[in-house]
Amino acid sequence: MVGIELELAINLICDSVDSIKDIEEVSIEKARGRIIGEDIIAPINQPPFDRSPLDGYALRSEDIVGASKENPIKLKVIDEVFAGGYTHKEVKKQETVRIMTGAKIPKGCDCVIRQESTDYGMETVEIYEEIKHHQNYCFEGEDIQKGSKLIEIGEKLTHVHIGIIASMGYEKVKVIRKTKVALISTGDEVICGGTPLTEGKIYDSNRRMIAARLEDLGCDVVIAEVMGDDENLIANEIKAIMDNVDVVFTTGGVSVGKKDIMHQVIQILDAKRIFWRVNMKPGTPAIYAVYKNKPLLCLSGNPFAAIATFELMGKQLLYKLGQDPDLKEVRKEAILQDEFLKASRGRRLIRAIYDEGKVYLPKGGHSSGMLGSMVGCNCLIDIKPGTPKLDKGDKVQVVLL
């Protein structure tokens, strides 16, 4: 059976789902990495008052014209103000206020002389430098002005955003709800870790690997189970959980063998199958269906095939659902630093390491069942169908992970 192209598969997936619109309010301590669900408008100026950028003396520039080490000018110190405090006194001719970094500049002052240019006087102070009007002077609102848009809906919040929000006095913000995911690993041969490895069995890796990746991508993994090759059991599980999640991913059971039961699962659910088989290797037999108007993406059971297909299709599904801009596919051109001698009759994707325009192949095999050589890899090389081999120095296209 001929499959569809990867690009069409991604389009069909994304066209079949709507982005999550649900909004929740979270504390700003838990908001980093979340997608903001509202425009953030500055409720105050920042700084909220004219303030000093350094430790020194607030004064009137006209009072120290011509001041120098040889010609010091003496002023009367009428008060002292620290950050967090203020003075009600207005500075008049030949007067000054001792001031610390961040403190509100007193009325009547138009500049601040650094303390290193004085004799550090407490009752009177000698000034050894002339400075100009508004020198060493931070204006109210010079960083952020009240009413300005600070963050636009749909932006992903970074630590800098959190700092800006906090500077405005916010304790909570509205964000798009995390994507809720269910993950099912199928196969009678698959058993959980912590139990003896009996004849013919393998430990489950797909569920743990993809669950960890989902958490990396900011998703809420609601359920992650290992289930045998029982189509009715799996169908009943999907029926039970689908109302509480946004998407279900499965691994295994998608090919054409007697135990490839995901075809029967989709029939039992009466789900709408959108496609089966994609023209790429690994991950060719991927199935995509819609059940209760929600996506069901069934991936290969081979570990590398499962994670590669997830990165190519599952990640774009999550991008459409959760609107996280960091999940959008990124492709780059790179120069191959090794040889890949295997011919690619069809489209092939192989694991690799991208670094500043160069791409390297890892040590180890490239079989879809091999996972060890995936360590350290950060991209997939997308090899065109009909490519006999790849030589060192060839230009290739990579998909960044």
PyMOL commands that set and color helices and strands:
alter all, ss='L'
color gray80, all
select helices_A, chain A and resi 6-15+28-30+61-64+115-117+159-167+206-216+231-244+262-269+303-322+325-327+372-374
alter helices_A, ss='H'
color red, helices_A
select strands_A, chain A and resi 23-27+40-41+56-59+73-81+95-99+111-114+124-127+149-151+172-176+180-186+190-191+202-203+220-227+247-251+272-276+287-291+294-299+331-336+348-355+358-360+379-383+395-400
alter strands_A, ss='S'
color yellow, strands_A
deselect
rebuild
show_as cartoon
